[in-house]
Amino acid sequence: MRGIVVVGIALIVLGVVALAWQGITYTSKEKVVDVGPLKVEAERQKTIPVSPVVGGVAVAAGLVLVVVGARRS
């Protein structure tokens, strides 16, 4: 049952991280102008939002797995 406890702890950590950051930000390059030898690119930051509900569910599921794994051991 050690595996259940490890998965539970991982879910708790990931849930807390999701609650703290609330999104993943990354940078992408886009071509703005491409005319012959003239090329202009722009870097834009984009964010993928992560709902706080997802973090809360992950923490709750992790706690359940830790408790279940501790009782079976």
Beta strands, then each sheet from edge to edge (+ up, - down):
strand 1: 23-35
strand 2: 38-49
sheet 1: 1+ 2-
end
